């Protein structure tokens, strides 16, 4: 497959590619966990009533 690249360079290249892929997966996992934590903190009932109150205040002004 990679016959034009020397054998020792092939192994180094494979390790580097695997490391980059591993780092990409870890970064994506961290981002997903952060989004999930933010989602769990939300309280839709209070957010709804706060938004409703803000809209009523804006319409009165």
N, C-alpha and C positions, 0 to 999 in steps of 0.2 A: 504494500500500500504506500508506504513512504520510502521507497527504494532510493530516491534521489537524496535522502538525508542520511548521514552516517549513523550507525547503530547507537553510539553513545549519546549523540544529540537527539535521537528519537526518544530515548528514555527520559531525558531531561525535559523535552518538549511535552511529552505525555504528562509528566508530573506537574509541570507548570499549568497546563490546561486543566487538569483535575483540581489543582489548588484554586484557580480562578473560578471554576464552576462551584466548588465548595463554598468559597467566599460569597458568591452571588446567591446561593441558596440560603446561607446564614443571614445575609442582609435582608432578603425577602422574608424570611421567617421572623426576624426582629420587627420588621415593618408591620407584618400581619398581626403579631402579638400586640403591638402598640395600638393598632386600630381596634382590636378586640377589647382591650382594656378601656379605651375611650368609649366604646359602645356600651360597655357594662356600666359605666359611670352615669350615663344619661338616664334621666327620668322623664319619660315622655309626657306624663300627666302634668307635672309642674311646668315643663317647657310649654305645653299647650296652653295652660292657663296664663302663664306669663306673656305669651305672644298675644293671646286674646285680650288681656288687660292693656298691653301696649297699643293694640289696634283701636280699642275703645278710647284710650287717652288721645290718640292722634285724631280720631274722628271728632272728638269734643273740642279740640283746639282750633 
